């Protein structure tokens, strides 16, 4: 999810199957992760 009127820094929220993560966009940086495996986070980072 991305909210165009959200606060800085620009970031995305990722939610699936009860897992949630937040990543800053520039530079790509994991802010928090609740439930995703390391390999899943790496894939999410590559997409961001």
DAQUI-V114325 format. One record per helix or strand of 3 or more residues. SS is the DSSP state (a for helix, b for strand). FROM is the first residue (numbers start at 1). TO is the last residue. If there is no record, write none. Layout:
BEGIN
{{SS,FROM,TO} {SS,FROM,TO}}
END
This chain:
BEGIN
{{b,11,16} {b,19,24} {b,29,34} {a,38,47}}
END
